[in-house]
């Protein structure tokens, strides 16, 4: 059988031609996805949500990073697998001024959708733990202008 004939036939026809119709083919259906991979997916989905300033380090992640472990994409994410069900705990910082329940709801939906779509596992819970609020830093080189008129009015009063 030449290469052009293989391209024109479907995969099933090629397999039948190579091994015969009577032979049984066993296809591996076991797929194991590590908790770290799920953590990376959840972490990336979380950082894409508007209002999330970043994922904060939990105690264990902080120690691992101090000791040199390189898990930057899954930091602040705890994944618990139970068969085909997943529970994701996220430890996040939010931006100042956002409505935290709305941001948390959006993060939960984003993580659930991403993990279920990419892994085929069922996400039974996404727990959001707000660890801090991040304030916007003023841009370098820009100083708030104070007019002399404003200071004179205040000193006269």
N, C-alpha and C positions, 0 to 999 in steps of 0.2 A: 504494500500500500504506500503510495507516495504522499508527499506533504499536501498537495492540492486536494487530494481525495479526502484527507482527514479534515481539512478546513470546511469542506462542503457538507460534511455529515455532522449530526448532532453528537454531543458527548455520549449519550446513551447508545447510539448506533456504533460508535467507535469501540466502546467498552464491550458490547456484545460481539462485535467482529473479532476483537483481540482474544477474549477469553471464552467465547461461546455463550449461547443462551442458557444452557443448563447450569452453569456455574453460578454460585451465589457470591455476591460481593458484600462484605461487611464494611460499612463506613463508620468511622469513629464518630460518636456523637457526644463524647465527653469533652466539655470545654470548661476549663478552670480559669477564672479571671482573678488576679490577685487584688487584695484590698487596696494596695498602693495604686494600682491602675484606676480603680473606682475613685479613690481619693483625688487623683490628678484630674479626672473628668469633672468631679464635683467642684474642685477648687477653681478650675478654669471657668466653669459655668457661673460660679459665684462672682468672680471678679468682673464678669461682663455686665453685671446688674448695676444700673445707675443708682448711686447713693451708697454703694459699698466702697469704702476707702481702702480696704484690704483685708486679708485674712490674718488674724493674730496667731501667734504661737501659743500652743497649750504648754503645760509644764513638761510633758514628755518630749514634745517637739523642740522645746527650748534647750533641753539637755542634749538631745541628739544633734542639734545644730552646733552647740558648743563643742561637742566631741567630734565634730567633723562630718556627720551624716549629711548627705546632700539630697534632701527631700523637699526642695523649695516649692514645688508645685502642689504638694499634698499637705503642706504645713497647715496647721489649724483645722484639719479635717480628720475626723475619726469615723471609720467605717466598720460596721458590724454586719457580718454575713451570717445568715441562718438559712441554709439551703439555697433557694432561689430568691429569698427576700433580703433586702438590704435596708439598714438603718444608717443614716448619715447625720453626724453631729458636726456643725460648723461653728467655728469661733471667729467672729468677724469684728471689724471696726467699721463704723458708719460715718458718713460725712455730717458735719454740723448743719442743722437746718432741715434735714429730711425728716419725713414722717416714718419712724422706725417700723411700725406695723406694716406699712405698705411696702417698704424695702424688703422686709423679712418675707412677706407673702410672695413677692416677685422672685426672690432668691430661692425659696422653696420650690416654686413652679419650674424655674429654670434648671435647677439641679435634678429634680425628678424627671423632667423631660429628657435631659441630656443623658443621664445614667440609664434610663429605661431604653432609650433609642439606641445607644451605643453598645450596651451590654446584653440587652434582652432580659435582664433581671427585673424583678418587681421591687420598687422602692416603697417600703411600708411607712417610713417616716423620714422627714428632714427636720432636724432640730436646729434652730438658729440661736446661738448664744452671743449676744452683743457684749463685747469685751471693752469697748471704748468708743469715744467720739473723736474724730480728727477734724481739726480746724484748718481752714485754708491758710496757707502761708502767704504773706504779702510778697509780691514779685520783687526781685532784686532790682535796685536802681530806681524804683518808684517810691517816692516819699509823699505822704499825704500833705497836701498844700494847706497851710494855715494862713489866712489873710490877716494883715495887720488890723483891718477894720474889725474883724471878729474879736481880736484880743483887746482892742480898745473899748469895745462895748461892754465886755465882761468886767474890765477893771473899773469902769465908771459906776457899775451897779453896786 
